[in-house]
Amino acid sequence: MIDSHCHLDFSEYGPDRPEVLARARQAGVSAMVCIGSGGDMTFARNATALADAETDIYAAVGIHPHDVAKMVD
């Protein structure tokens, strides 16, 4: 099973992230796609950093149309 849309990079998961990942893996989740989108590039950077750290997590990044005006080069 693949979780095709998760936000495991959110700070709310910080202290519990290892346990959350362990429960997902134990439940049969073999891969997770962490979506890095939000009001600034922090979300993209956090998602890709998590994907770099975990072999079964992949990152997909993007910008919501309503956030484009806040984005900078």
PQR file with spaces between the fields and no chain letter, atoms N, CA, C, O and H, PARSE charges and radii, in Angstrom:
ATOM       1  N    MET     1       0.842   -1.162    0.000 -0.4000 1.5000
ATOM       2  CA   MET     1       0.000    0.000    0.000 -0.0000 2.0000
ATOM       3  C    MET     1       0.897    1.238    0.000  0.5500 1.7000
ATOM       4  O    MET     1       1.926    1.277    0.675 -0.5500 1.4000
ATOM       5  N    ILE     2       0.489    2.236   -0.763 -0.4000 1.5000
ATOM       6  CA   ILE     2       1.216    3.500   -0.843 -0.0000 2.0000
ATOM       7  C    ILE     2       0.299    4.618   -0.375  0.5500 1.7000
ATOM       8  O    ILE     2      -0.841    4.730   -0.828 -0.5500 1.4000
ATOM       9  H    ILE     2      -0.347    2.204   -1.311  0.4000 1.0000
ATOM      10  N    ASP     3       0.799    5.437    0.526 -0.4000 1.5000
ATOM      11  CA   ASP     3       0.080    6.649    0.926 -0.0000 2.0000
ATOM      12  C    ASP     3       0.470    7.717   -0.084  0.5500 1.7000
ATOM      13  O    ASP     3       1.601    8.203   -0.074 -0.5500 1.4000
ATOM      14  H    ASP     3       1.724    5.346    0.894  0.4000 1.0000
ATOM      15  N    SER     4      -0.457    8.078   -0.947 -0.4000 1.5000
ATOM      16  CA   SER     4      -0.147    8.961   -2.070 -0.0000 2.0000
ATOM      17  C    SER     4      -0.232   10.447   -1.732  0.5500 1.7000
ATOM      18  O    SER     4       0.041   11.283   -2.593 -0.5500 1.4000
ATOM      19  H    SER     4      -1.375    7.682   -0.954  0.4000 1.0000
ATOM      20  N    HIS     5      -0.598   10.792   -0.515 -0.4000 1.5000
ATOM      21  CA   HIS     5      -0.709   12.212   -0.155 -0.0000 2.0000
ATOM      22  C    HIS     5      -0.663   12.344    1.366  0.5500 1.7000
ATOM      23  O    HIS     5      -1.656   12.113    2.056 -0.5500 1.4000
ATOM      24  H    HIS     5      -0.820   10.113    0.185  0.4000 1.0000
ATOM      25  N    CYS     6       0.496   12.714    1.864 -0.4000 1.5000
ATOM      26  CA   CYS     6       0.612   12.926    3.305 -0.0000 2.0000
ATOM      27  C    CYS     6       1.428   14.191    3.569  0.5500 1.7000
ATOM      28  O    CYS     6       2.086   14.717    2.672 -0.5500 1.4000
ATOM      29  H    CYS     6       1.303   12.902    1.304  0.4000 1.0000
ATOM      30  N    HIS     7       1.375   14.656    4.782 -0.4000 1.5000
ATOM      31  CA   HIS     7       2.102   15.865    5.187 -0.0000 2.0000
ATOM      32  C    HIS     7       2.925   15.556    6.437  0.5500 1.7000
ATOM      33  O    HIS     7       2.828   16.260    7.442 -0.5500 1.4000
ATOM      34  H    HIS     7       0.840   14.228    5.511  0.4000 1.0000
ATOM      35  N    LEU     8       3.715   14.523    6.367 -0.4000 1.5000
ATOM      36  CA   LEU     8       4.508   14.088    7.518 -0.0000 2.0000
ATOM      37  C    LEU     8       5.606   15.068    7.891  0.5500 1.7000
ATOM      38  O    LEU     8       6.233   14.931    8.941 -0.5500 1.4000
ATOM      39  H    LEU     8       3.794   13.951    5.551  0.4000 1.0000
ATOM      40  N    ASP     9       5.841   16.048    7.045 -0.4000 1.5000
ATOM      41  CA   ASP     9       6.854   17.062    7.337 -0.0000 2.0000
ATOM      42  C    ASP     9       6.332   18.148    8.270  0.5500 1.7000
ATOM      43  O    ASP     9       7.123   18.943    8.778 -0.5500 1.4000
ATOM      44  H    ASP     9       5.332   16.160    6.192  0.4000 1.0000
ATOM      45  N    PHE    10       5.039   18.206    8.507 -0.4000 1.5000
ATOM      46  CA   PHE    10       4.474   19.251    9.364 -0.0000 2.0000
ATOM      47  C    PHE    10       5.066   19.170   10.770  0.5500 1.7000
ATOM      48  O    PHE    10       5.349   18.084   11.277 -0.5500 1.4000
ATOM      49  H    PHE    10       4.396   17.560    8.094  0.4000 1.0000
ATOM      50  N    SER    11       5.244   20.312   11.378 -0.4000 1.5000
ATOM      51  CA   SER    11       5.869   20.383   12.702 -0.0000 2.0000
ATOM      52  C    SER    11       5.072   19.627   13.768  0.5500 1.7000
ATOM      53  O    SER    11       5.643   19.183   14.764 -0.5500 1.4000
ATOM      54  H    SER    11       5.014   21.194   10.966  0.4000 1.0000
ATOM      55  N    GLU    12       3.778   19.478   13.571 -0.4000 1.5000
ATOM      56  CA   GLU    12       2.958   18.741   14.535 -0.0000 2.0000
ATOM      57  C    GLU    12       3.431   17.302   14.709  0.5500 1.7000
ATOM      58  O    GLU    12       3.209   16.695   15.756 -0.5500 1.4000
ATOM      59  H    GLU    12       3.314   19.839   12.762  0.4000 1.0000
ATOM      60  N    TYR    13       4.082   16.757   13.685 -0.4000 1.5000
ATOM      61  CA   TYR    13       4.584   15.390   13.755 -0.0000 2.0000
ATOM      62  C    TYR    13       5.977   15.308   14.366  0.5500 1.7000
ATOM      63  O    TYR    13       6.445   14.214   14.682 -0.5500 1.4000
ATOM      64  H    TYR    13       4.263   17.250   12.834  0.4000 1.0000
ATOM      65  N    GLY    14       6.641   16.436   14.536 -0.4000 1.5000
ATOM      66  CA   GLY    14       8.033   16.460   14.972 -0.0000 2.0000
ATOM      67  C    GLY    14       8.421   15.420   15.995  0.5500 1.7000
ATOM      68  O    GLY    14       9.170   14.497   15.674 -0.5500 1.4000
ATOM      69  H    GLY    14       6.260   17.325   14.280  0.4000 1.0000
ATOM      70  N    PRO    15       7.933   15.539   17.227 -0.5600 1.5000
ATOM      71  CA   PRO    15       8.364   14.597   18.260  0.2800 2.0000
ATOM      72  C    PRO    15       7.868   13.168   18.037  0.5500 1.7000
ATOM      73  O    PRO    15       8.517   12.213   18.461 -0.5500 1.4000
ATOM      74  N    ASP    16       6.725   13.021   17.375 -0.4000 1.5000
ATOM      75  CA   ASP    16       6.109   11.702   17.205 -0.0000 2.0000
ATOM      76  C    ASP    16       6.363   11.093   15.830  0.5500 1.7000
ATOM      77  O    ASP    16       5.893    9.988   15.558 -0.5500 1.4000
ATOM      78  H    ASP    16       6.197   13.797   17.030  0.4000 1.0000
ATOM      79  N    ARG    17       7.089   11.780   14.964 -0.4000 1.5000
ATOM      80  CA   ARG    17       7.267   11.299   13.586 -0.0000 2.0000
ATOM      81  C    ARG    17       7.807    9.870   13.520  0.5500 1.7000
ATOM      82  O    ARG    17       7.279    9.072   12.746 -0.5500 1.4000
ATOM      83  H    ARG    17       7.471   12.677   15.186  0.4000 1.0000
ATOM      84  N    PRO    18       8.839    9.508   14.298 -0.5600 1.5000
ATOM      85  CA   PRO    18       9.325    8.119   14.210  0.2800 2.0000
ATOM      86  C    PRO    18       8.239    7.087   14.542  0.5500 1.7000
ATOM      87  O    PRO    18       8.163    6.035   13.906 -0.5500 1.4000
ATOM      88  N    GLU    19       7.414    7.390   15.526 -0.4000 1.5000
ATOM      89  CA   GLU    19       6.337    6.457   15.889 -0.0000 2.0000
ATOM      90  C    GLU    19       5.260    6.416   14.815  0.5500 1.7000
ATOM      91  O    GLU    19       4.723    5.350   14.513 -0.5500 1.4000
ATOM      92  H    GLU    19       7.476    8.244   16.042  0.4000 1.0000
ATOM      93  N    VAL    20       4.942    7.571   14.236 -0.4000 1.5000
ATOM      94  CA   VAL    20       3.944    7.618   13.161 -0.0000 2.0000
ATOM      95  C    VAL    20       4.429    6.790   11.972  0.5500 1.7000
ATOM      96  O    VAL    20       3.667    6.007   11.404 -0.5500 1.4000
ATOM      97  H    VAL    20       5.378    8.437   14.482  0.4000 1.0000
ATOM      98  N    LEU    21       5.694    6.962   11.598 -0.4000 1.5000
ATOM      99  CA   LEU    21       6.252    6.190   10.489 -0.0000 2.0000
ATOM     100  C    LEU    21       6.273    4.702   10.810  0.5500 1.7000
ATOM     101  O    LEU    21       5.965    3.881    9.947 -0.5500 1.4000
ATOM     102  H    LEU    21       6.313    7.597   12.060  0.4000 1.0000
ATOM     103  N    ALA    22       6.627    4.348   12.026 -0.4000 1.5000
ATOM     104  CA   ALA    22       6.663    2.932   12.418 -0.0000 2.0000
ATOM     105  C    ALA    22       5.273    2.311   12.331  0.5500 1.7000
ATOM     106  O    ALA    22       5.127    1.184   11.858 -0.5500 1.4000
ATOM     107  H    ALA    22       6.877    5.015   12.728  0.4000 1.0000
ATOM     108  N    ARG    23       4.252    3.036   12.783 -0.4000 1.5000
ATOM     109  CA   ARG    23       2.880    2.502   12.708 -0.0000 2.0000
ATOM     110  C    ARG    23       2.435    2.332   11.261  0.5500 1.7000
ATOM     111  O    ARG    23       1.789    1.341   10.920 -0.5500 1.4000
ATOM     112  H    ARG    23       4.370    3.951   13.167  0.4000 1.0000
ATOM     113  N    ALA    24       2.778    3.294   10.414 -0.4000 1.5000
ATOM     114  CA   ALA    24       2.401    3.184    8.998 -0.0000 2.0000
ATOM     115  C    ALA    24       3.077    1.969    8.366  0.5500 1.7000
ATOM     116  O    ALA    24       2.442    1.194    7.650 -0.5500 1.4000
ATOM     117  H    ALA    24       3.302    4.099   10.691  0.4000 1.0000
ATOM     118  N    ARG    25       4.348    1.816    8.634 -0.4000 1.5000
ATOM     119  CA   ARG    25       5.087    0.678    8.059 -0.0000 2.0000
ATOM     120  C    ARG    25       4.545   -0.642    8.581  0.5500 1.7000
ATOM     121  O    ARG    25       4.396   -1.600    7.824 -0.5500 1.4000
ATOM     122  H    ARG    25       4.864    2.446    9.215  0.4000 1.0000
ATOM     123  N    GLN    26       4.252   -0.693    9.863 -0.4000 1.5000
ATOM     124  CA   GLN    26       3.709   -1.915   10.459 -0.0000 2.0000
ATOM     125  C    GLN    26       2.343   -2.249    9.867  0.5500 1.7000
ATOM     126  O    GLN    26       1.979   -3.421    9.766 -0.5500 1.4000
ATOM     127  H    GLN    26       4.373    0.086   10.479  0.4000 1.0000
ATOM     128  N    ALA    27       1.593   -1.231    9.479 -0.4000 1.5000
ATOM     129  CA   ALA    27       0.269   -1.444    8.889 -0.0000 2.0000
ATOM     130  C    ALA    27       0.341   -1.838    7.420  0.5500 1.7000
ATOM     131  O    ALA    27      -0.687   -2.112    6.800 -0.5500 1.4000
ATOM     132  H    ALA    27       1.889   -0.280    9.561  0.4000 1.0000
ATOM     133  N    GLY    28       1.565   -1.868    6.851 -0.4000 1.5000
ATOM     134  CA   GLY    28       1.720   -2.308    5.478 -0.0000 2.0000
ATOM     135  C    GLY    28       1.928   -1.199    4.464  0.5500 1.7000
ATOM     136  O    GLY    28       1.894   -1.447    3.258 -0.5500 1.4000
ATOM     137  H    GLY    28       2.399   -1.645    7.354  0.4000 1.0000
ATOM     138  N    VAL    29       2.143    0.017    4.935 -0.4000 1.5000
ATOM     139  CA   VAL    29       2.427    1.111    4.005 -0.0000 2.0000
ATOM     140  C    VAL    29       3.885    0.991    3.586  0.5500 1.7000
ATOM     141  O    VAL    29       4.789    1.102    4.415 -0.5500 1.4000
ATOM     142  H    VAL    29       2.171    0.218    5.914  0.4000 1.0000
ATOM     143  N    SER    30       4.107    0.766    2.304 -0.4000 1.5000
ATOM     144  CA   SER    30       5.474    0.538    1.826 -0.0000 2.0000
ATOM     145  C    SER    30       6.129    1.792    1.261  0.5500 1.7000
ATOM     146  O    SER    30       7.348    1.826    1.093 -0.5500 1.4000
ATOM     147  H    SER    30       3.373    0.676    1.631  0.4000 1.0000
ATOM     148  N    ALA    31       5.344    2.819    0.966 -0.4000 1.5000
ATOM     149  CA   ALA    31       5.881    4.079    0.463 -0.0000 2.0000
ATOM     150  C    ALA    31       4.894    5.194    0.787  0.5500 1.7000
ATOM     151  O    ALA    31       3.688    4.969    0.890 -0.5500 1.4000
ATOM     152  H    ALA    31       4.354    2.792    1.102  0.4000 1.0000
ATOM     153  N    MET    32       5.432    6.397    0.945 -0.4000 1.5000
ATOM     154  CA   MET    32       4.622    7.569    1.259 -0.0000 2.0000
ATOM     155  C    MET    32       5.080    8.732    0.405  0.5500 1.7000
ATOM     156  O    MET    32       6.278    8.939    0.214 -0.5500 1.4000
ATOM     157  H    MET    32       6.412    6.580    0.861  0.4000 1.0000
ATOM     158  N    VAL    33       4.119    9.498   -0.111 -0.4000 1.5000
ATOM     159  CA   VAL    33       4.431   10.684   -0.898 -0.0000 2.0000
ATOM     160  C    VAL    33       4.072   11.900   -0.056  0.5500 1.7000
ATOM     161  O    VAL    33       2.900   12.198    0.175 -0.5500 1.4000
ATOM     162  H    VAL    33       3.146    9.331    0.044  0.4000 1.0000
ATOM     163  N    CYS    34       5.099   12.583    0.391 -0.4000 1.5000
ATOM     164  CA   CYS    34       4.929   13.764    1.240 -0.0000 2.0000
ATOM     165  C    CYS    34       4.785   14.982    0.327  0.5500 1.7000
ATOM     166  O    CYS    34       5.662   15.263   -0.490 -0.5500 1.4000
ATOM     167  H    CYS    34       6.051   12.341    0.204  0.4000 1.0000
ATOM     168  N    ILE    35       3.682   15.693    0.474 -0.4000 1.5000
ATOM     169  CA   ILE    35       3.373   16.827   -0.383 -0.0000 2.0000
ATOM     170  C    ILE    35       3.926   18.104    0.237  0.5500 1.7000
ATOM     171  O    ILE    35       3.533   18.485    1.340 -0.5500 1.4000
ATOM     172  H    ILE    35       2.969   15.465    1.137  0.4000 1.0000
ATOM     173  N    GLY    36       4.827   18.756   -0.465 -0.4000 1.5000
ATOM     174  CA   GLY    36       5.410   20.003    0.003 -0.0000 2.0000
ATOM     175  C    GLY    36       4.798   21.175   -0.715  0.5500 1.7000
ATOM     176  O    GLY    36       5.291   21.603   -1.759 -0.5500 1.4000
ATOM     177  H    GLY    36       5.146   18.446   -1.361  0.4000 1.0000
ATOM     178  N    SER    37       3.719   21.699   -0.157 -0.4000 1.5000
ATOM     179  CA   SER    37       3.085   22.879   -0.758 -0.0000 2.0000
ATOM     180  C    SER    37       2.595   23.773    0.355  0.5500 1.7000
ATOM     181  O    SER    37       2.173   23.300    1.410 -0.5500 1.4000
ATOM     182  H    SER    37       3.319   21.352    0.691  0.4000 1.0000
ATOM     183  N    GLY    38       2.654   25.037    0.120 -0.4000 1.5000
ATOM     184  CA   GLY    38       2.217   25.975    1.134 -0.0000 2.0000
ATOM     185  C    GLY    38       2.563   27.391    0.742  0.5500 1.7000
ATOM     186  O    GLY    38       2.894   27.677   -0.409 -0.5500 1.4000
ATOM     187  H    GLY    38       2.997   25.421   -0.737  0.4000 1.0000
ATOM     188  N    GLY    39       2.481   28.266    1.713 -0.4000 1.5000
ATOM     189  CA   GLY    39       2.653   29.685    1.466 -0.0000 2.0000
ATOM     190  C    GLY    39       4.063   30.125    1.167  0.5500 1.7000
ATOM     191  O    GLY    39       4.268   31.253    0.719 -0.5500 1.4000
ATOM     192  H    GLY    39       2.213   28.034    2.648  0.4000 1.0000
ATOM     193  N    ASP    40       5.050   29.268    1.402 -0.4000 1.5000
ATOM     194  CA   ASP    40       6.428   29.615    1.054 -0.0000 2.0000
ATOM     195  C    ASP    40       7.215   28.344    0.792  0.5500 1.7000
ATOM     196  O    ASP    40       6.682   27.241    0.911 -0.5500 1.4000
ATOM     197  H    ASP    40       4.883   28.351    1.766  0.4000 1.0000
ATOM     198  N    MET    41       8.470   28.496    0.439 -0.4000 1.5000
ATOM     199  CA   MET    41       9.295   27.352    0.047 -0.0000 2.0000
ATOM     200  C    MET    41       9.683   26.451    1.219  0.5500 1.7000
ATOM     201  O    MET    41      10.229   25.369    1.002 -0.5500 1.4000
ATOM     202  H    MET    41       8.903   29.392    0.342  0.4000 1.0000
ATOM     203  N    THR    42       9.418   26.868    2.436 -0.4000 1.5000
ATOM     204  CA   THR    42       9.729   26.046    3.608 -0.0000 2.0000
ATOM     205  C    THR    42       9.070   24.680    3.495  0.5500 1.7000
ATOM     206  O    THR    42       9.679   23.663    3.827 -0.5500 1.4000
ATOM     207  H    THR    42       8.975   27.747    2.612  0.4000 1.0000
ATOM     208  N    PHE    43       7.838   24.654    3.031 -0.4000 1.5000
ATOM     209  CA   PHE    43       7.108   23.395    2.915 -0.0000 2.0000
ATOM     210  C    PHE    43       7.785   22.454    1.915  0.5500 1.7000
ATOM     211  O    PHE    43       7.903   21.255    2.167 -0.5500 1.4000
ATOM     212  H    PHE    43       7.343   25.480    2.761  0.4000 1.0000
ATOM     213  N    ALA    44       8.220   22.994    0.799 -0.4000 1.5000
ATOM     214  CA   ALA    44       8.914   22.180   -0.203 -0.0000 2.0000
ATOM     215  C    ALA    44      10.236   21.667    0.348  0.5500 1.7000
ATOM     216  O    ALA    44      10.586   20.502    0.158 -0.5500 1.4000
ATOM     217  H    ALA    44       8.124   23.968    0.594  0.4000 1.0000
ATOM     218  N    ARG    45      10.960   22.535    1.027 -0.4000 1.5000
ATOM     219  CA   ARG    45      12.255   22.127    1.590 -0.0000 2.0000
ATOM     220  C    ARG    45      12.078   21.057    2.666  0.5500 1.7000
ATOM     221  O    ARG    45      12.859   20.108    2.731 -0.5500 1.4000
ATOM     222  H    ARG    45      10.675   23.481    1.182  0.4000 1.0000
ATOM     223  N    ASN    46      11.061   21.203    3.506 -0.4000 1.5000
ATOM     224  CA   ASN    46      10.824   20.216    4.563 -0.0000 2.0000
ATOM     225  C    ASN    46      10.433   18.860    3.982  0.5500 1.7000
ATOM     226  O    ASN    46      10.891   17.825    4.464 -0.5500 1.4000
ATOM     227  H    ASN    46      10.425   21.974    3.453  0.4000 1.0000
ATOM     228  N    ALA    47       9.598   18.860    2.957 -0.4000 1.5000
ATOM     229  CA   ALA    47       9.171   17.603    2.341 -0.0000 2.0000
ATOM     230  C    ALA    47      10.357   16.903    1.677  0.5500 1.7000
ATOM     231  O    ALA    47      10.511   15.689    1.807 -0.5500 1.4000
ATOM     232  H    ALA    47       9.226   19.702    2.565  0.4000 1.0000
ATOM     233  N    THR    48      11.186   17.653    0.974 -0.4000 1.5000
ATOM     234  CA   THR    48      12.321   17.025    0.310 -0.0000 2.0000
ATOM     235  C    THR    48      13.378   16.562    1.315  0.5500 1.7000
ATOM     236  O    THR    48      14.050   15.557    1.087 -0.5500 1.4000
ATOM     237  H    THR    48      11.061   18.640    0.868  0.4000 1.0000
ATOM     238  N    ALA    49      13.526   17.283    2.416 -0.4000 1.5000
ATOM     239  CA   ALA    49      14.472   16.846    3.452 -0.0000 2.0000
ATOM     240  C    ALA    49      14.014   15.536    4.071  0.5500 1.7000
ATOM     241  O    ALA    49      14.831   14.652    4.331 -0.5500 1.4000
ATOM     242  H    ALA    49      12.980   18.100    2.602  0.4000 1.0000
ATOM     243  N    LEU    50      12.732   15.406    4.307 -0.4000 1.5000
ATOM     244  CA   LEU    50      12.212   14.153    4.858 -0.0000 2.0000
ATOM     245  C    LEU    50      12.402   13.010    3.865  0.5500 1.7000
ATOM     246  O    LEU    50      12.756   11.897    4.254 -0.5500 1.4000
ATOM     247  H    LEU    50      12.068   16.123    4.096  0.4000 1.0000
ATOM     248  N    ALA    51      12.166   13.286    2.587 -0.4000 1.5000
ATOM     249  CA   ALA    51      12.366   12.259    1.568 -0.0000 2.0000
ATOM     250  C    ALA    51      13.841   11.873    1.458  0.5500 1.7000
ATOM     251  O    ALA    51      14.162   10.715    1.189 -0.5500 1.4000
ATOM     252  H    ALA    51      11.878   14.190    2.271  0.4000 1.0000
ATOM     253  N    ASP    52      14.724   12.824    1.662 -0.4000 1.5000
ATOM     254  CA   ASP    52      16.160   12.512    1.649 -0.0000 2.0000
ATOM     255  C    ASP    52      16.557   11.629    2.833  0.5500 1.7000
ATOM     256  O    ASP    52      17.478   10.818    2.733 -0.5500 1.4000
ATOM     257  H    ASP    52      14.463   13.764    1.880  0.4000 1.0000
ATOM     258  N    ALA    53      15.858   11.795    3.944 -0.4000 1.5000
ATOM     259  CA   ALA    53      16.214   11.072    5.170 -0.0000 2.0000
ATOM     260  C    ALA    53      15.605    9.677    5.259  0.5500 1.7000
ATOM     261  O    ALA    53      16.135    8.822    5.969 -0.5500 1.4000
ATOM     262  H    ALA    53      15.110   12.453    4.026  0.4000 1.0000
ATOM     263  N    GLU    54      14.513    9.431    4.560 -0.4000 1.5000
ATOM     264  CA   GLU    54      13.787    8.160    4.669 -0.0000 2.0000
ATOM     265  C    GLU    54      13.671    7.516    3.294  0.5500 1.7000
ATOM     266  O    GLU    54      13.184    8.143    2.353 -0.5500 1.4000
ATOM     267  H    GLU    54      14.083   10.126    3.983  0.4000 1.0000
ATOM     268  N    THR    55      14.112    6.273    3.171 -0.4000 1.5000
ATOM     269  CA   THR    55      14.143    5.624    1.856 -0.0000 2.0000
ATOM     270  C    THR    55      12.759    5.324    1.279  0.5500 1.7000
ATOM     271  O    THR    55      12.624    5.152    0.068 -0.5500 1.4000
ATOM     272  H    THR    55      14.507    5.763    3.935  0.4000 1.0000
ATOM     273  N    ASP    56      11.745    5.261    2.115 -0.4000 1.5000
ATOM     274  CA   ASP    56      10.404    4.936    1.618 -0.0000 2.0000
ATOM     275  C    ASP    56       9.486    6.148    1.538  0.5500 1.7000
ATOM     276  O    ASP    56       8.279    5.999    1.347 -0.5500 1.4000
ATOM     277  H    ASP    56      11.854    5.401    3.099  0.4000 1.0000
ATOM     278  N    ILE    57      10.049    7.352    1.682 -0.4000 1.5000
ATOM     279  CA   ILE    57       9.272    8.578    1.553 -0.0000 2.0000
ATOM     280  C    ILE    57       9.774    9.331    0.332  0.5500 1.7000
ATOM     281  O    ILE    57      10.976    9.500    0.128 -0.5500 1.4000
ATOM     282  H    ILE    57      11.029    7.473    1.837  0.4000 1.0000
ATOM     283  N    TYR    58       8.817    9.778   -0.474 -0.4000 1.5000
ATOM     284  CA   TYR    58       9.103   10.556   -1.681 -0.0000 2.0000
ATOM     285  C    TYR    58       8.444   11.918   -1.525  0.5500 1.7000
ATOM     286  O    TYR    58       7.447   12.049   -0.813 -0.5500 1.4000
ATOM     287  H    TYR    58       7.841    9.641   -0.308  0.4000 1.0000
ATOM     288  N    ALA    59       8.987   12.919   -2.177 -0.4000 1.5000
ATOM     289  CA   ALA    59       8.429   14.262   -2.082 -0.0000 2.0000
ATOM     290  C    ALA    59       7.831   14.680   -3.421  0.5500 1.7000
ATOM     291  O    ALA    59       8.370   14.382   -4.487 -0.5500 1.4000
ATOM     292  H    ALA    59       9.796   12.812   -2.754  0.4000 1.0000
ATOM     293  N    ALA    60       6.720   15.370   -3.335 -0.4000 1.5000
ATOM     294  CA   ALA    60       6.131   16.057   -4.486 -0.0000 2.0000
ATOM     295  C    ALA    60       5.909   17.489   -4.022  0.5500 1.7000
ATOM     296  O    ALA    60       5.308   17.716   -2.972 -0.5500 1.4000
ATOM     297  H    ALA    60       6.282   15.612   -2.469  0.4000 1.0000
ATOM     298  N    VAL    61       6.383   18.444   -4.786 -0.4000 1.5000
ATOM     299  CA   VAL    61       6.260   19.839   -4.364 -0.0000 2.0000
ATOM     300  C    VAL    61       5.485   20.640   -5.396  0.5500 1.7000
ATOM     301  O    VAL    61       5.505   20.335   -6.589 -0.5500 1.4000
ATOM     302  H    VAL    61       6.871   18.260   -5.639  0.4000 1.0000
ATOM     303  N    GLY    62       4.814   21.651   -4.922 -0.4000 1.5000
ATOM     304  CA   GLY    62       4.037   22.507   -5.809 -0.0000 2.0000
ATOM     305  C    GLY    62       3.582   23.755   -5.078  0.5500 1.7000
ATOM     306  O    GLY    62       3.863   23.947   -3.895 -0.5500 1.4000
ATOM     307  H    GLY    62       4.798   21.898   -3.954  0.4000 1.0000
ATOM     308  N    ILE    63       2.889   24.580   -5.797 -0.4000 1.5000
ATOM     309  CA   ILE    63       2.380   25.833   -5.247 -0.0000 2.0000
ATOM     310  C    ILE    63       0.886   25.896   -5.533  0.5500 1.7000
ATOM     311  O    ILE    63       0.457   25.726   -6.674 -0.5500 1.4000
ATOM     312  H    ILE    63       2.661   24.424   -6.758  0.4000 1.0000
ATOM     313  N    HIS    64       0.103   26.140   -4.500 -0.4000 1.5000
ATOM     314  CA   HIS    64      -1.321   26.356   -4.696 -0.0000 2.0000
ATOM     315  C    HIS    64      -1.513   27.684   -5.422  0.5500 1.7000
ATOM     316  O    HIS    64      -0.800   28.646   -5.139 -0.5500 1.4000
ATOM     317  H    HIS    64       0.451   26.279   -3.573  0.4000 1.0000
ATOM     318  N    PRO    65      -2.448   27.752   -6.338 -0.5600 1.5000
ATOM     319  CA   PRO    65      -2.665   29.017   -7.066  0.2800 2.0000
ATOM     320  C    PRO    65      -2.899   30.217   -6.141  0.5500 1.7000
ATOM     321  O    PRO    65      -2.476   31.329   -6.458 -0.5500 1.4000
ATOM     322  N    HIS    66      -3.565   30.005   -5.006 -0.4000 1.5000
ATOM     323  CA   HIS    66      -3.826   31.137   -4.115 -0.0000 2.0000
ATOM     324  C    HIS    66      -2.587   31.580   -3.340  0.5500 1.7000
ATOM     325  O    HIS    66      -2.628   32.604   -2.658 -0.5500 1.4000
ATOM     326  H    HIS    66      -3.909   29.102   -4.748  0.4000 1.0000
ATOM     327  N    ASP    67      -1.480   30.827   -3.431 -0.4000 1.5000
ATOM     328  CA   ASP    67      -0.240   31.199   -2.769 -0.0000 2.0000
ATOM     329  C    ASP    67       0.793   31.817   -3.707  0.5500 1.7000
ATOM     330  O    ASP    67       1.841   32.274   -3.251 -0.5500 1.4000
ATOM     331  H    ASP    67      -1.447   29.995   -3.985  0.4000 1.0000
ATOM     332  N    VAL    68       0.518   31.837   -4.990 -0.4000 1.5000
ATOM     333  CA   VAL    68       1.508   32.293   -5.963 -0.0000 2.0000
ATOM     334  C    VAL    68       1.949   33.727   -5.687  0.5500 1.7000
ATOM     335  O    VAL    68       3.135   34.030   -5.813 -0.5500 1.4000
ATOM     336  H    VAL    68      -0.333   31.466   -5.360  0.4000 1.0000
ATOM     337  N    ALA    69       1.062   34.588   -5.326 -0.4000 1.5000
ATOM     338  CA   ALA    69       1.408   35.998   -5.105 -0.0000 2.0000
ATOM     339  C    ALA    69       2.399   36.174   -3.962  0.5500 1.7000
ATOM     340  O    ALA    69       3.130   37.164   -3.925 -0.5500 1.4000
ATOM     341  H    ALA    69       0.098   34.342   -5.223  0.4000 1.0000
ATOM     342  N    LYS    70       2.434   35.221   -3.024 -0.4000 1.5000
ATOM     343  CA   LYS    70       3.362   35.299   -1.884 -0.0000 2.0000
ATOM     344  C    LYS    70       4.741   34.749   -2.195  0.5500 1.7000
ATOM     345  O    LYS    70       5.676   34.946   -1.418 -0.5500 1.4000
ATOM     346  H    LYS    70       1.841   34.416   -3.053  0.4000 1.0000
ATOM     347  N    MET    71       4.882   34.059   -3.325 -0.4000 1.5000
ATOM     348  CA   MET    71       6.134   33.413   -3.649 -0.0000 2.0000
ATOM     349  C    MET    71       7.137   34.422   -4.234  0.5500 1.7000
ATOM     350  O    MET    71       6.766   35.370   -4.926 -0.5500 1.4000
ATOM     351  H    MET    71       4.123   33.898   -3.956  0.4000 1.0000
ATOM     352  N    VAL    72       8.387   34.185   -3.936 -0.4000 1.5000
ATOM     353  CA   VAL    72       9.456   35.024   -4.492 -0.0000 2.0000
ATOM     354  C    VAL    72      10.451   34.117   -5.198  0.5500 1.7000
ATOM     355  O    VAL    72      10.444   32.901   -5.005 -0.5500 1.4000
ATOM     356  H    VAL    72       8.689   33.414   -3.375  0.4000 1.0000
ATOM     357  N    ASP    73      11.309   34.719   -6.020 -0.4000 1.5000
ATOM     358  CA   ASP    73      12.324   33.917   -6.709 -0.0000 2.0000
ATOM     359  C    ASP    73      13.176   33.184   -5.704  0.5500 1.7000
ATOM     360  O    ASP    73      14.090   32.453   -6.085 -0.5500 1.4000
ATOM     361  H    ASP    73      11.315   35.707   -6.177  0.4000 1.0000
